[in-house]
Amino acid sequence: MSSSAFGAGGLPTGTVVLTLVAAALHATWNAMAHGVSDRLVGFALIGVSYTVISGLAVLLLGSPPAGAWPFVLASAALHVVYTLLLWSSYELGDFSQTYPVARGVAPWAVAVIEVALGRHLPVLQLTGIVVISAGLLALALGGGRATWPALTVAGATGLAIAGYTVIDAAAVSAVPVPVYAAWMFLLQGPVLPAIALLRRGRALRGLRRSSLAVGLGGGLVSLLAYGLVLVAQTSGATAAVAALRETSVVFAAAIGAVFFKESLGVTRVVAAGIVAAGIVLVSL
């Protein structure tokens, strides 16, 4: 991707655009999963999409290099943990509150990991971390049915996001993105469908076509969103891409208000703005 005068942290314009599109798609598939009345079933259907699409992909693409397997396995495991935590947070609180917390925690966690790995973090990025933290506190004190257990689980979800973000960024520098993504999604895909089968059993036969369409469609959107993020991460700017991706909190707040009729309120609007401002600072 060619460089341009426009771009966060010196990122090429193409990388910025890809990441912002991925952010919008990511908020969309999370909203689709949240919109299914039985959210376990929603995530299970997304897992079915992962399994079918990535299963076909690996038949065409083959296996990754031997040295890539630790990254593939670790990322798939963290994605499963992330999905389970995300599902739990949606059961405990409002989408427009728990989602911004989960996505807001991830950028500063990635930044901390980057520093621990010996990479320099500019002052603006440190400032952004403080601003994001302030926004998260405001979100926690805002309206909605989210409780401290919901916010805690959402925060843990953000840590899982940070973990697989760093792993994936290291992997795509050496492994073709399509091959890596196909195997990573194939390995994680069957887990939630298996859990749903054990917990729901025969009740799954009575699924409405609308739920099937939303769940399977959410899986397709999710695959596309994360594929774009992986391509963006080949730029090498892990923290900046992670921060830009979390602009999805803005899309999520709008989706929650428009489609789920969740109250925003002044506190939430201001808090979402603070988190978004912090994300911009982290990406500079």
Secondary structure in CASP SS format (residue, H / E / C, confidence):
PFRMAT SS
TARGET T0000
AUTHOR 0000-0000-0000
METHOD secondary structure of the structure
MODEL  1
M C 1.00
S C 1.00
S C 1.00
S C 1.00
A C 1.00
F C 1.00
G C 1.00
A H 1.00
G H 1.00
G H 1.00
L C 1.00
P C 1.00
T H 1.00
G H 1.00
T H 1.00
V H 1.00
V H 1.00
L H 1.00
T H 1.00
L H 1.00
V H 1.00
A H 1.00
A H 1.00
A H 1.00
L H 1.00
H H 1.00
A H 1.00
T H 1.00
W H 1.00
N H 1.00
A H 1.00
M H 1.00
A H 1.00
H H 1.00
G H 1.00
V C 1.00
S C 1.00
D C 1.00
R H 1.00
L H 1.00
V H 1.00
G H 1.00
F H 1.00
A H 1.00
L H 1.00
I H 1.00
G H 1.00
V H 1.00
S H 1.00
Y H 1.00
T H 1.00
V H 1.00
I H 1.00
S H 1.00
G H 1.00
L H 1.00
A H 1.00
V H 1.00
L H 1.00
L H 1.00
L H 1.00
G C 1.00
S C 1.00
P C 1.00
P C 1.00
A H 1.00
G H 1.00
A H 1.00
W H 1.00
P H 1.00
F H 1.00
V H 1.00
L H 1.00
A H 1.00
S H 1.00
A H 1.00
A H 1.00
L H 1.00
H H 1.00
V H 1.00
V H 1.00
Y H 1.00
T H 1.00
L H 1.00
L H 1.00
L H 1.00
W H 1.00
S H 1.00
S H 1.00
Y H 1.00
E H 1.00
L H 1.00
G C 1.00
D C 1.00
F H 1.00
S H 1.00
Q H 1.00
T H 1.00
Y H 1.00
P H 1.00
V H 1.00
A H 1.00
R H 1.00
G H 1.00
V H 1.00
A H 1.00
P H 1.00
W H 1.00
A H 1.00
V H 1.00
A H 1.00
V H 1.00
I H 1.00
E H 1.00
V H 1.00
A H 1.00
L C 1.00
G C 1.00
R C 1.00
H C 1.00
L C 1.00
P C 1.00
V H 1.00
L H 1.00
Q H 1.00
L H 1.00
T H 1.00
G H 1.00
I H 1.00
V H 1.00
V H 1.00
I H 1.00
S H 1.00
A H 1.00
G H 1.00
L H 1.00
L H 1.00
A H 1.00
L H 1.00
A H 1.00
L H 1.00
G C 1.00
G C 1.00
G C 1.00
R C 1.00
A C 1.00
T C 1.00
W H 1.00
P H 1.00
A H 1.00
L H 1.00
T H 1.00
V H 1.00
A H 1.00
G H 1.00
A H 1.00
T H 1.00
G H 1.00
L H 1.00
A H 1.00
I H 1.00
A H 1.00
G H 1.00
Y H 1.00
T H 1.00
V H 1.00
I H 1.00
D H 1.00
A H 1.00
A H 1.00
A H 1.00
V H 1.00
S C 1.00
A C 1.00
V C 1.00
P C 1.00
V H 1.00
P H 1.00
V H 1.00
Y H 1.00
A H 1.00
A H 1.00
W H 1.00
M H 1.00
F H 1.00
L H 1.00
L H 1.00
Q H 1.00
G C 1.00
P C 1.00
V H 1.00
L H 1.00
P H 1.00
A H 1.00
I H 1.00
A H 1.00
L H 1.00
L H 1.00
R H 1.00
R H 1.00
G H 1.00
R H 1.00
A H 1.00
L H 1.00
R H 1.00
G H 1.00
L C 1.00
R C 1.00
R H 1.00
S H 1.00
S H 1.00
L H 1.00
A H 1.00
V H 1.00
G H 1.00
L H 1.00
G H 1.00
G H 1.00
G H 1.00
L H 1.00
V H 1.00
S H 1.00
L H 1.00
L H 1.00
A H 1.00
Y H 1.00
G H 1.00
L H 1.00
V H 1.00
L H 1.00
V H 1.00
A H 1.00
Q H 1.00
T C 1.00
S C 1.00
G C 1.00
A C 1.00
T H 1.00
A H 1.00
A H 1.00
V H 1.00
A H 1.00
A H 1.00
L H 1.00
R H 1.00
E C 1.00
T C 1.00
S H 1.00
V H 1.00
V H 1.00
F H 1.00
A H 1.00
A H 1.00
A H 1.00
I H 1.00
G H 1.00
A H 1.00
V H 1.00
F H 1.00
F C 1.00
K C 1.00
E C 1.00
S C 1.00
L C 1.00
G H 1.00
V H 1.00
T H 1.00
R H 1.00
V H 1.00
V H 1.00
A H 1.00
A H 1.00
G H 1.00
I H 1.00
V H 1.00
A H 1.00
A H 1.00
G H 1.00
I H 1.00
V H 1.00
L H 1.00
V H 1.00
S H 1.00
L C 1.00
END
